[in-house]
């Protein structure tokens, strides 16, 4: 998706992300008490800072914490290349420490976003604009603050809850259950003040990438589905209610083609998108093609830039893509490679390794070099091991200077809401009717299967639903969340010649509070096990 207005505005006021413990941060917004926002353009520019911060880290370090710590994605070394100090294998084996670069970066990103939200609320509250305009703007900012807090609660568990700007006292760690309650109350307090998806394409474009009623309902459904993990108390009936609040809006619908949701030109025209992060060639953050594509295929796909050859998925995860006719299987590069047809499919023309007449073949296996930690070696054969993802279809306009994708990244979409409802019912909630249809787990899952062209299910169980979530939401940053909820985050899939083993301590379901944050703020209490 190319620049929409909110991100154009955000570039003008881009501010740095700050840790919640850095209390002497100067105000860098162009709007202060001597220059209040008045017009819609003023407010959009002010609030845009929240979104520029969100896009800056979501699709790389945040995504890596949620995916490289699972079976869904792996970034092995290749004769020492791409090892980067062992940070990727530490995620794979759950051996990260409290100074892991992603652990530190995402803490500062998340609380930097929260700090920005608090600053903007203080500016809006001090402004002369109408009460209605203030209320609508503050509702938008609070919804985004709740989303940032949710990301932090999901990753770190026990977190500080910060609502003031500037911060005058060192914030203390609050329990995960208290954080859950706070986020829930914030979302419920603003939902009715937010816009909703309509059949008006102009309005839908205006609010694309910004919180809506649907975004709040989807986030609450996600929280309630995971409430047993977050608080110790199940809320599956509440999860169904929130899912129904989205599903009953007929302006949301599954798009006819699964592929279309993730194309470089995706955007507000995608019917099932509830909340997405917009990207283009100038907005840093989306680098899926750079890290996850297969280098030797770049010419066949019409671009020639320097790409990594490293990131793939595990054989065990890819084995789930075994359904006849399933369009989602074609989002992976596996087996003999053929030239693309330009429509998400393939021609019968083989693609050869450069300078040869040998067809490129990508093997699902990952065979490690004996004695080396998570290293495949760097021969042509070893480079061709590991199924690659092209779910975020390669952007034909990718350029060497940035190597960035133009694909927007969905955070919440209707398919997820449908699957969350099915799971909540399987876990004990009652099936409900929406728009005249009794929606049982089979009915709900078969909506997803039908769109993908996969066979219908009959009598789906929880494990089958987890496998279906793997097929539908691969590389969308939900795998860690799913595996923890299903009690499978510690399941290990040893690789041939592996010299390392997974740390199966369940405390690793939370990441540690970064060491430097505790040093700066002694009121923060480290998570158990670190």
C-alpha positions in Angstrom: 0.0 0.0 0.0 1.4 3.4 -1.0 1.4 6.3 1.5 -2.0 7.1 3.0 -2.6 10.4 4.6 -1.9 9.4 8.2 1.6 8.2 7.4 2.3 11.2 5.2 1.5 13.3 8.2 3.5 11.2 10.5 6.8 11.7 8.6 6.6 15.4 9.3 6.6 14.9 13.0 8.6 11.7 13.5 9.9 11.5 17.0 12.2 9.0 18.6 11.1 6.1 20.6 12.0 6.3 24.3 12.1 3.9 27.1 9.7 4.4 29.9 12.6 4.9 32.3 14.1 7.8 30.5 12.3 10.5 32.4 14.3 13.5 31.2 13.3 13.2 27.5 12.6 16.6 25.9 9.4 17.2 24.1 10.1 17.0 20.4 6.7 17.4 18.8 6.1 20.5 16.8 3.0 21.0 18.8 3.3 22.4 22.3 1.2 24.7 24.5 2.1 27.7 22.4 1.0 26.0 19.2 -2.1 23.9 19.8 -3.5 21.6 17.0 -6.8 23.1 15.7 -7.5 21.8 12.2 -8.0 18.2 11.2 -4.6 18.3 9.4 -3.0 19.5 12.7 -4.5 16.6 14.6 -3.5 14.1 12.0 0.1 15.3 12.0 0.3 15.2 15.8 -1.2 11.7 16.0 0.8 10.4 13.1 3.8 10.0 15.3 2.2 7.1 17.0 1.9 5.2 13.7 5.4 6.0 12.4 6.7 4.5 15.6 4.5 1.4 15.2 5.7 0.6 11.7 9.4 1.1 12.6 9.8 -2.1 14.5 6.7 -4.3 14.1 7.7 -6.3 11.0 11.3 -7.0 12.1 12.4 -7.2 15.8 8.8 -7.6 17.2 8.0 -10.2 14.5 11.3 -12.0 15.2 10.4 -12.4 18.9 7.0 -13.8 18.1 8.1 -16.1 15.2 11.8 -17.0 15.5 11.1 -18.4 19.0 8.7 -20.9 17.4 8.7 -23.6 14.8 7.2 -21.2 12.2 10.4 -19.3 11.2 14.1 -20.0 11.6 17.1 -18.0 10.6 20.1 -20.4 10.6 23.7 -19.4 10.1 25.4 -20.4 6.8 29.1 -21.0 7.4 29.0 -18.3 10.0 27.1 -15.8 7.9 23.9 -14.5 9.4 24.8 -15.6 12.9 24.9 -12.0 14.1 26.2 -12.9 17.5 23.9 -15.9 18.0 20.8 -13.8 18.5 18.6 -15.9 16.1 19.6 -19.2 17.5 19.0 -17.8 21.0 15.5 -17.2 20.0 15.2 -20.6 18.4 16.5 -22.5 21.4 14.8 -20.2 24.0 18.3 -19.2 25.4 17.9 -15.4 25.2 19.2 -13.3 28.0 18.0 -9.9 29.4 20.4 -8.1 27.1 19.2 -9.8 23.8 19.0 -7.0 21.2 15.4 -7.7 20.3 14.3 -7.9 23.9 15.8 -4.4 24.6 14.7 -2.8 21.3 11.1 -3.9 21.6 10.8 -2.8 25.2 12.0 0.6 24.2 9.8 0.6 21.1 6.6 -0.3 23.0 7.1 2.0 25.9 8.3 4.7 23.5 5.0 4.4 21.8 3.1 4.6 25.1 5.1 7.7 26.0 4.2 9.3 22.7 0.5 8.5 23.3 0.7 10.1 26.7 2.4 13.2 25.4 -0.2 13.6 22.6 -3.0 13.2 25.1 -1.5 16.0 27.2 -1.3 18.3 24.2 -4.8 17.6 23.1 -6.2 18.1 26.6 -4.6 21.5 26.7 -5.9 22.6 23.3 -8.8 25.0 22.5 -10.5 22.6 20.1 -14.1 21.5 20.5 -15.0 18.9 23.1 -16.2 16.5 20.3 -12.9 16.8 18.4 -10.9 16.3 21.6 -12.9 13.3 22.6 -12.6 11.6 19.2 -8.8 12.3 19.0 -8.2 11.1 22.6 -10.2 7.9 21.9 -8.0 7.2 18.9 -4.8 7.7 20.9 -6.0 5.7 23.9 -6.9 2.8 21.6 -3.4 2.9 20.2 -1.9 3.1 23.7 -3.9 0.0 24.6 -2.5 -1.8 21.6 1.1 -0.9 22.6 0.3 -2.0 26.2 -1.1 -5.3 24.8 2.1 -6.0 22.9 4.1 -5.4 26.0 1.9 -7.5 28.2 1.9 -10.4 25.8 5.7 -10.4 25.5 6.9 -9.3 29.0 3.9 -10.1 31.2 4.4 -7.9 34.2 4.8 -4.4 33.0 4.6 -0.8 34.3 1.4 1.0 33.5 2.2 4.6 32.5 -0.5 7.2 31.9 1.1 10.5 32.7 3.4 12.9 30.7 5.9 13.8 31.6 6.7 10.9 33.9 7.4 12.3 37.3 8.1 9.1 39.3 9.8 5.9 38.4 7.0 3.5 37.4 6.7 0.2 39.2 6.0 -3.2 37.7 2.4 -4.3 37.8 1.1 -7.8 37.5 0.0 -9.2 34.2 -3.5 -9.6 35.5 -3.6 -5.9 36.5 -2.2 -4.9 33.1 -5.0 -7.1 31.4 -7.7 -5.3 33.5 -6.3 -1.9 32.7 -6.1 -2.6 28.9 -9.6 -4.0 28.9 -11.0 -1.0 30.7 -9.3 1.4 28.4 -10.6 -0.3 25.3 -14.2 -0.6 26.6 -14.1 3.1 27.5 -13.3 4.3 24.0 -14.9 1.8 21.6 -18.1 3.7 21.1 -16.2 6.9 20.2 -14.3 5.2 17.4 -15.5 4.9 13.7 -16.6 1.6 12.2 -16.2 0.1 8.8 -18.9 1.1 6.4 -19.7 0.6 2.7 -18.2 4.1 2.1 -14.7 3.5 0.5 -13.6 7.1 1.2 -14.2 6.8 4.9 -12.7 3.3 5.0 -9.5 4.7 3.4 -9.5 7.6 5.8 -9.5 5.3 8.8 -7.3 2.6 7.3 -4.4 1.8 9.6 -6.1 3.6 12.5 -8.2 2.1 15.3 -11.9 1.4 14.7 -14.6 -0.3 16.6 -13.6 -3.5 14.7 -10.0 -3.2 15.8 -11.1 -2.8 19.5 -13.5 -5.8 19.3 -10.8 -7.9 17.6 -8.1 -7.0 20.2 -10.6 -7.7 23.1 -11.4 -11.1 21.5 -7.7 -11.9 21.4 -7.3 -10.9 25.0 -10.3 -12.9 26.2 -9.2 -16.0 24.2 -5.8 -15.8 26.0 -7.3 -14.7 29.4 -6.5 -18.1 31.0 -2.8 -17.5 30.1 -2.8 -13.8 31.1 -4.9 -13.9 34.3 -5.6 -17.5 35.2 -9.4 -17.0 34.5 -11.0 -18.1 31.3 -13.2 -15.7 29.3 -14.2 -17.8 26.3 -17.9 -16.5 26.3 -16.6 -13.0 26.2 -14.3 -13.9 23.3 -17.3 -15.1 21.3 -19.2 -11.9 22.1 -16.3 -9.7 20.9 -15.9 -11.9 17.8 -19.6 -11.6 17.0 -19.3 -7.8 17.3 -17.0 -7.9 14.3 -18.7 -10.7 12.3 -22.1 -9.1 12.4 -20.7 -6.1 10.5 -21.4 -7.2 6.9 -18.9 -4.7 5.6 -16.2 -7.1 6.7 -15.9 -10.2 4.5 -13.3 -12.8 3.5 -11.6 -11.7 0.2 -12.1 -14.1 -2.6 -8.4 -14.8 -3.0 -6.2 -15.5 0.0 -3.2 -14.1 -2.0 -4.8 -10.7 -2.4 -4.6 -10.0 1.3 -0.8 -9.8 1.2 0.1 -8.4 -2.2 2.3 -5.3 -2.5 -0.8 -3.2 -3.5 -2.9 -4.4 -0.6 -4.7 -1.7 1.4 -8.1 -0.4 2.4 -9.7 -2.3 -0.6 -9.1 -5.6 1.3 -12.5 -6.4 2.8 -11.2 -8.6 5.7 -8.6 -6.2 7.0 -9.5 -4.9 10.5 -6.2 -3.2 11.4 -3.1 -3.2 9.3 0.3 -1.4 9.4 0.8 0.4 6.1 4.3 0.2 4.4 5.9 1.4 1.3 9.4 1.7 -0.1 10.1 4.7 2.1 8.6 3.5 5.4 11.2 1.3 7.2 10.2 -2.0 8.7 8.8 -4.5 6.2 11.7 -6.6 5.0 10.1 -10.0 4.4 11.4 -10.2 0.8 14.9 -9.2 1.9 15.1 -11.9 4.6 12.7 -14.6 3.6 12.9 -14.9 -0.2 15.3 -17.1 -2.1 18.2 -15.1 -3.6 18.6 -17.1 -6.8 15.0 -16.4 -7.9 15.2 -12.6 -8.0 15.7 -12.4 -11.7 12.8 -14.7 -12.4 10.6 -12.4 -10.3 11.7 -9.3 -12.1 14.0 -7.6 -9.7 17.7 -7.7 -9.0 18.7 -6.5 -5.5 21.0 -7.8 -2.8 18.9 -10.1 -0.7 19.6 -12.4 2.2 19.4 -16.2 1.7 18.9 -17.1 5.3 15.3 -17.2 6.7 13.0 -20.1 6.2 10.6 -22.3 8.1 11.1 -25.7 9.8 10.3 -28.9 8.1 7.8 -29.8 10.8 5.9 -26.6 10.3 5.8 -26.9 6.5 4.5 -30.4 6.8 1.1 -29.0 7.9 0.6 -27.6 4.4 -0.7 -30.9 3.1 -4.3 -30.2 2.1 -5.4 -30.9 -1.5 -6.1 -27.7 -3.4 -5.1 -25.4 -0.6 -4.0 -22.0 -2.0 -2.0 -21.3 1.2 0.5 -24.0 0.2 1.5 -21.8 -2.7 2.7 -19.1 -0.4 5.9 -21.2 0.2 8.8 -21.8 -2.1 9.4 -25.5 -2.0 10.5 -28.2 -4.4 11.4 -27.6 -8.1 11.0 -23.9 -9.0 9.2 -22.5 -12.0 8.8 -19.0 -13.3 5.9 -17.0 -11.8 2.9 -16.2 -13.9 2.4 -12.7 -12.4 -0.8 -13.6 -10.7 0.5 -15.5 -7.7 0.9 -18.8 -9.6 3.5 -20.4 -11.7 4.2 -21.2 -15.4 5.8 -24.4 -16.7 9.1 -22.7 -17.3 11.8 -24.0 -15.0 14.1 -21.6 -13.2 17.8 -22.5 -13.2 20.7 -21.7 -10.9 22.6 -18.8 -12.5 25.0 -19.9 -15.3 23.7 -23.5 -15.3 21.0 -25.7 -16.7 20.2 -27.1 -13.3 16.7 -26.4 -12.1 16.5 -24.7 -8.7 15.1 -27.1 -6.1 14.3 -25.9 -2.6 14.4 -28.7 0.0 12.3 -28.6 3.2 15.1 -30.3 5.2 17.6 -28.3 7.4 20.8 -30.4 7.9 23.2 -28.7 10.2 27.0 -28.9 9.8 28.3 -31.3 12.5 29.8 -29.5 15.5 28.5 -26.0 14.5 25.6 -24.3 16.3 22.6 -24.0 14.0 24.8 -23.6 10.9 23.8 -25.1 7.5 27.0 -24.4 5.7 27.2 -22.2 2.7 27.3 -24.5 -0.4 24.7 -24.2 -3.2 23.1 -27.3 -1.8 22.9 -26.0 1.7 21.6 -22.6 0.6 18.8 -24.5 -1.1 17.6 -26.0 2.2 14.7 -24.5 4.0 11.3 -23.7 2.6 11.0 -19.9 2.0 7.9 -17.8 2.5 6.5 -15.5 -0.2 3.2 -14.9 1.7 4.0 -11.2 1.5 4.4 -11.5 -2.3 7.7 -10.0 -3.6 7.3 -6.4 -4.4 8.3 -5.9 -8.1 9.3 -2.3 -7.3 11.8 -3.3 -4.6 15.0 -1.2 -5.0 18.5 -1.8 -3.8 18.7 1.4 -1.8 16.1 0.3 0.8 15.3 -3.4 0.0 11.9 -2.6 1.6 8.5 -4.2 0.7 5.4 -2.2 -0.1 3.1 -4.8 1.3 1.0 -3.7 4.3 1.1 -6.1 7.2 -2.2 -7.1 8.8 -2.4 -7.2 12.6 -6.1 -8.2 12.8 -8.2 -9.6 10.0 -11.6 -11.2 9.8 -10.2 -14.7 9.3 -8.5 -14.5 12.7 -11.7 -13.3 14.4 -13.6 -16.3 12.8 -10.9 -18.7 14.0 -10.9 -17.2 17.5 -14.6 -17.7 17.8 -14.3 -21.3 16.7 -11.6 -22.0 19.3 -13.5 -20.3 22.1 -16.5 -22.5 21.4 -14.3 -25.6 21.3 -13.0 -24.5 24.7 -16.4 -24.3 26.2 -18.3 -21.3 25.0 -21.7 -21.7 23.5 -22.1 -21.5 19.7 -24.0 -18.4 18.6 -26.0 -17.3 15.6 -24.9 -14.2 13.5 -26.9 -12.8 10.6 -29.2 -15.8 10.8 -26.5 -18.5 10.8 -25.7 -20.8 13.7 -21.9 -20.7 13.8 -20.4 -23.9 15.1 -16.6 -24.6 15.0 -17.0 -26.6 11.8 -19.1 -23.9 10.1 -16.5 -21.3 11.0 -13.4 -23.2 10.0 -15.0 -24.2 6.7 -15.4 -20.5 5.8 -11.6 -20.3 6.0 -11.2 -23.6 4.2 -13.6 -22.7 1.4 -11.8 -19.5 0.6 -8.5 -21.4 0.5 -9.9 -24.1 -1.8 -9.2 -26.8 0.8 -11.4 -29.7 1.7 -14.1 -29.1 4.3 -13.7 -30.3 7.9 -16.0 -32.4 9.9 -15.6 -32.6 13.7 -12.6 -30.4 14.1 -10.8 -30.6 17.5 -8.4 -28.2 19.2 -5.3 -29.7 17.7 -6.8 -29.6 14.3 -7.7 -25.9 14.9 -4.2 -25.1 15.9 -2.9 -26.7 12.7 -5.5 -24.7 10.7 -4.2 -21.5 12.4 -0.7 -22.5 11.3 -1.9 -22.7 7.7 -3.9 -19.5 7.8 -1.7 -17.2 9.9 1.9 -18.2 9.1 4.3 -15.4 9.4 1.6 -13.0 10.8 3.3 -12.8 14.3 0.7 -14.9 16.2 2.5 -18.3 16.4 4.1 -17.8 19.8 0.8 -16.5 21.2 -0.9 -19.6 19.8 1.6 -22.2 21.0 1.6 -20.8 24.5 -2.2 -20.9 24.7 -2.1 -24.5 23.5 0.8 -25.5 25.9 3.1 -26.4 23.0 5.7 -23.5 23.1 8.3 -25.8 24.6 7.9 -28.6 22.0 11.3 -29.2 20.4 12.0 -30.4 16.8 15.7 -31.4 16.8 17.6 -30.8 13.5 20.1 -33.3 12.1 23.5 -32.9 13.7 22.2 -30.4 16.3 24.6 -29.7 19.1 22.2 -27.4 21.0 19.0 -28.2 22.8 16.0 -26.0 23.7 15.6 -24.5 27.1 12.2 -25.9 28.1 11.7 -23.7 31.2 8.1 -22.5 31.1 9.3 -19.2 32.4 10.5 -18.6 28.9 6.9 -17.9 27.9 7.7 -14.4 29.0 10.7 -12.4 27.9 12.9 -10.7 30.5 12.8 -7.0 31.3 16.0 -5.7 29.8 18.9 -5.3 32.2 19.5 -1.7 31.4 15.9 -0.8 32.2 16.1 -2.3 35.7 19.4 -0.5 36.2 17.8 2.8 35.3 14.6 2.1 37.2 15.0 -0.1 40.4 11.2 -0.2 40.7 11.0 -2.7 37.9 11.0 -6.3 39.1 12.5 -9.0 36.8 10.3 -11.8 35.5 10.8 -15.2 37.2 13.6 -17.4 35.8 15.9 -14.7 34.8 
